[in-house]
Amino acid sequence: VVNSFEEDAYLFMSTKNGMINKIPVNLFKKIRATGLKAILLKPGDELLGAHYTVKDEHIMLVAQNGKAIKFLESDVRERFRGTLGVKGINLSGKTKLISILKPIDGEIITVTENGYGNRVSVENYNTQKRGGVGVIGIKTSKRNGQVVGAVNVNENDQIIMITNKGKTIKIAVSDMPIIGRNTQGVRLQVLQDDEKLVAISTETIVNDE
C-alpha cells in the first residue's frame, strides 16, 4: 500500500535472483492506462515483491538455502524507474530469493518445505551491507528441505501455512519458542510423505473481549 507520494518515500523492489531497486514513489504519481515499467529484469528473472519505504528503514532478503541478509534501505542509491538495479544478496548456484521483508521489531519466522521452522528475534540478525552472502537464518538439511517463506511477526500474530495439497495450517506465534538463528528449528506440522509446505503468511489475532 502506498501511503503517500512524499519526497523521501520509495518503492523498494527485489527479484528472485537477488537484484534490488529503489524508486521514488513520486515517479508513479501519474500511471498511464497501459502502466509504467517499474524495474528492468534480466532474462529468466522475476519480480519477487515490493515494499513502501522511508529513510533508514531496514530491508531483509531471505533465500531458499536459509541465508538471510538485513541492511538499511538508505544504503541503496535511488534510481529511475525501468532500471536494472543492484545486487541485494550474493546467491550461490540456482538458489532463489523467496521473501523480501521490512522488519521493524518482533521476530522472524522462517519455514521450510518439510514442516519445520524457527522464530528468531529481529535483533539477532545484524545489519550488514547489501550484496553480501548474508547469514544462516535456518539450516536447510535433508530433514528440513528448502525454505519456502519468512514473515515478520509479534506475540499477537499467528502464521498461516499452506501445503501443496491445499491444506491450511494455523499456529499462534506465542506457541513457538524464540530460539537462535543457524538452527534446524522445531517441527510445526506433520506432513504426509508426498506433502510439502509451499507458502506462509501471517495475521493478527483479534481479541473479542
C-alpha positions in Angstrom: 0.0 0.0 0.0 1.4 3.4 -1.0 0.6 5.7 1.9 1.7 8.9 0.3 3.8 10.3 -2.5 6.2 12.3 -0.3 9.7 13.2 -1.4 11.6 10.7 0.8 9.4 7.7 0.2 10.4 4.9 -2.1 9.1 1.7 -3.8 11.7 -0.9 -2.8 11.7 -4.0 -5.1 13.5 -7.3 -5.2 13.8 -10.0 -7.8 14.0 -13.8 -7.3 17.7 -13.7 -8.5 18.6 -11.2 -5.7 18.5 -7.9 -7.5 17.1 -4.9 -5.7 15.9 -1.5 -6.9 14.7 1.7 -5.0 12.5 4.0 -7.0 11.0 7.3 -5.6 7.2 6.8 -5.3 6.5 10.2 -6.7 7.7 8.8 -10.1 4.5 6.7 -10.0 2.1 9.6 -9.4 0.7 9.5 -12.9 0.3 6.0 -14.3 -0.9 5.5 -17.8 -3.7 3.1 -18.6 -1.0 0.9 -20.2 1.0 1.0 -17.0 4.6 2.1 -16.3 7.8 0.0 -16.3 8.9 -0.2 -12.7 12.0 -2.4 -13.0 14.1 -3.9 -15.7 14.5 -7.7 -15.4 17.3 -9.9 -16.7 16.2 -12.9 -18.8 14.9 -15.6 -16.6 14.4 -13.3 -13.6 11.1 -12.4 -11.9 9.9 -9.7 -9.5 9.6 -11.2 -6.0 7.9 -8.3 -4.1 8.0 -4.7 -3.2 7.7 -2.5 -0.1 6.9 1.1 0.6 9.9 2.5 2.5 11.1 5.7 4.0 14.6 6.8 5.1 16.6 4.4 7.4 14.1 1.5 7.4 15.5 -2.0 7.2 15.1 -4.5 4.4 15.6 -8.2 4.8 16.0 -10.7 2.0 15.6 -14.5 2.7 16.7 -17.2 0.3 15.8 -20.9 -0.3 19.0 -22.1 1.2 18.3 -20.5 4.6 20.6 -17.5 4.1 19.2 -14.0 5.0 20.6 -10.5 4.8 19.4 -7.4 6.6 20.5 -3.9 5.5 19.4 -0.3 5.6 17.3 0.9 2.6 19.4 4.1 2.8 22.5 2.1 1.7 20.9 1.7 -1.7 21.0 4.6 -4.1 17.7 5.7 -5.6 17.2 5.1 -9.3 14.8 6.0 -12.0 12.0 3.6 -12.8 12.7 1.0 -15.5 16.3 0.4 -14.4 18.0 -2.9 -13.6 19.0 -2.1 -10.0 21.9 -3.6 -8.0 22.7 -6.9 -6.2 20.9 -7.2 -2.9 22.4 -10.6 -1.9 25.0 -12.9 -3.4 23.2 -16.1 -4.2 25.0 -19.4 -4.9 24.2 -21.7 -7.8 20.5 -21.9 -8.7 19.3 -20.6 -5.3 16.4 -18.1 -5.4 15.1 -15.5 -3.1 11.7 -16.4 -1.5 10.9 -13.4 0.8 11.5 -9.7 1.0 10.6 -8.2 4.4 10.6 -4.8 6.1 11.4 -5.9 9.6 10.6 -3.4 12.4 10.6 -5.3 15.6 9.4 -8.7 17.0 10.7 -11.8 15.4 11.3 -13.5 12.0 9.7 -16.9 11.5 11.3 -18.9 8.7 9.6 -22.1 7.5 10.9 -25.0 5.4 9.1 -27.3 3.0 9.2 -30.3 5.3 7.2 -28.6 8.0 10.0 -27.1 10.3 10.6 -23.6 11.2 12.3 -21.2 13.7 11.3 -18.0 15.5 14.3 -15.6 15.8 14.4 -12.1 17.2 14.9 -9.4 14.6 17.8 -8.1 16.7 19.6 -11.5 16.2 20.1 -10.5 12.5 22.9 -8.0 12.4 22.7 -5.1 10.0 25.1 -5.6 7.1 25.9 -4.0 3.7 23.8 -5.1 0.8 25.3 -7.5 -1.7 26.9 -9.9 0.7 26.2 -13.6 1.2 24.2 -13.0 4.4 23.9 -15.2 7.5 22.2 -18.5 8.2 18.7 -17.9 9.4 17.7 -21.6 9.5 19.7 -24.7 8.5 18.5 -26.4 5.3 19.0 -30.2 5.5 17.5 -33.4 4.4 15.2 -33.2 7.4 14.1 -29.6 6.7 14.2 -29.2 3.0 14.4 -25.8 1.4 13.0 -22.6 2.8 9.5 -21.7 1.4 9.0 -18.4 3.2 9.7 -16.0 6.1 7.5 -13.5 7.9 8.0 -10.7 10.5 5.7 -11.4 13.5 4.9 -10.3 17.0 3.4 -12.1 20.0 -0.2 -11.4 18.9 0.1 -12.8 15.4 -0.5 -16.3 14.0 1.2 -17.8 11.0 -0.8 -19.5 8.2 0.9 -22.2 6.2 -0.3 -23.8 3.0 0.7 -27.2 1.6 0.8 -28.4 -1.9 -2.3 -30.5 -1.1 -4.3 -27.3 -0.4 -4.3 -27.8 3.3 -4.1 -24.7 5.5 -2.5 -24.8 9.0 -2.6 -22.0 11.6 -0.2 -21.7 14.5 -0.2 -19.0 17.2 3.2 -17.3 17.3 3.1 -17.4 21.1 3.1 -21.2 20.8 6.6 -21.2 19.2 9.7 -20.7 21.3 12.2 -17.9 20.5 15.5 -19.6 19.5 18.7 -18.6 17.9 19.2 -18.5 14.1 21.6 -21.0 12.4 19.4 -23.8 14.0 17.3 -26.5 12.4 14.2 -25.2 14.1 11.2 -27.1 15.5 8.5 -29.2 13.9 5.5 -27.1 13.0 3.4 -29.7 11.2 3.5 -33.4 10.5 3.1 -33.8 6.7 2.2 -36.8 4.6 5.0 -38.4 2.5 4.1 -36.6 -0.7 3.1 -33.3 1.1 5.2 -30.1 1.2 4.7 -26.7 2.6 4.6 -24.1 -0.2 3.7 -20.8 1.3 3.4 -18.9 4.6 1.5 -15.8 5.6 0.6 -14.0 8.9 -2.4 -12.4 10.5 -3.1 -10.6 13.8 -5.2 -12.5 16.4 -8.2 -10.2 17.3 -9.3 -10.4 20.9 -13.1 -10.2 21.1 -13.2 -9.4 24.8 
